[in-house]
């Protein structure tokens, strides 16, 4: 299993540069627990971006597990 936090710096860079396709490619395959772990490491603005990039099913599950 890929350590999801390894993509954190690249994802933050893609978001900062508004490289939405690249960011989407990084998060589109994540399982809900991995997506949640990643989202919890991001700032509020980055969280919102990642949440919107997630597939709807994954986003819904992540939303229900947010603290």
C-alpha positions as CSV (number, residue, x, y, z in Angstrom):
1,X,0.0,0.0,0.0
2,X,1.3,3.4,-1.0
3,X,1.9,5.7,1.9
4,X,-0.6,8.4,1.0
5,X,1.3,11.2,2.8
6,X,4.2,10.7,0.4
7,X,2.2,12.6,-2.2
8,X,1.5,15.5,0.1
9,X,4.3,17.9,-1.0
10,X,3.5,17.3,-4.7
11,X,-0.2,17.7,-4.1
12,X,0.3,21.0,-2.3
13,X,2.5,22.2,-5.1
14,X,0.0,21.3,-7.7
15,X,-2.7,23.1,-5.8
16,X,-0.6,26.2,-5.3
17,X,0.2,26.3,-9.1
18,X,-3.5,25.6,-9.9
19,X,-2.6,22.4,-11.7
20,X,-6.0,20.9,-11.2
21,X,-5.6,17.9,-13.6
22,X,-2.4,16.9,-11.9
23,X,-3.9,17.3,-8.4
24,X,-7.0,15.4,-9.6
25,X,-4.8,12.5,-10.8
26,X,-3.1,12.3,-7.4
27,X,-6.4,12.0,-5.5
28,X,-8.9,10.3,-7.8
29,X,-7.7,6.8,-6.9
30,X,-7.6,7.2,-3.1
31,X,-9.7,5.1,-0.8
32,X,-11.8,7.0,1.7
33,X,-9.5,6.3,4.7
34,X,-6.4,7.4,2.7
35,X,-8.2,10.5,1.4
36,X,-9.2,11.4,5.0
37,X,-5.7,11.0,6.2
38,X,-4.4,13.3,3.4
39,X,-7.1,15.9,3.9
40,X,-6.3,16.1,7.7
41,X,-2.8,17.1,6.8
42,X,-3.8,20.0,4.6
43,X,-4.8,23.6,5.3
44,X,-8.4,24.7,5.0
45,X,-8.2,26.0,1.4
46,X,-6.2,22.9,0.3
47,X,-8.8,20.7,2.0
48,X,-11.6,22.3,0.1
49,X,-9.8,21.8,-3.2
50,X,-9.0,18.1,-2.5
51,X,-12.5,17.5,-1.3
52,X,-14.0,18.8,-4.5
53,X,-11.6,16.7,-6.6
54,X,-12.5,13.5,-5.0
55,X,-15.1,11.2,-6.6
56,X,-18.5,11.8,-5.1
57,X,-18.7,8.4,-3.4
58,X,-15.3,8.9,-1.8
59,X,-16.1,12.5,-0.8
60,X,-19.4,11.5,0.8
61,X,-17.6,8.9,2.9
62,X,-14.8,11.2,3.9
63,X,-17.3,13.9,4.8
64,X,-19.1,11.6,7.3
65,X,-15.8,10.7,8.9
66,X,-14.5,14.3,9.3
67,X,-13.9,15.3,12.9
